[in-house]
């Protein structure tokens, strides 16, 4: 058995082991639908959900890997069930603030929340 933080790091879903452990503690890593601690063991057949870099990765463990491996070997260690990323046209159409413009005003924040469907 392999720790979930070590496995997520070894198959290159997180850049560092400490980032993988931090994601586990924050609840961004779930094994079979349940949030787990970094030391939770992972076995073949488990479904691991990882939210990292504003993207969700849903993978099924095919092979246990304890040490960091190359990208080609890492892709063979899991089956990817992740949803496709949004099209670039959608991302380009989202409004963006000018760099260095500071915090949004209350009016701008309300508009952003309305756009995101939170209000």
Helices and strands as residue ranges (DSSP letters): E 2-3, H 4-10, H 17-25, E 29-31, E 34-35, E 41-42, E 47-52, E 55-61, H 71-76, E 78-80, H 88-93, H 106-116
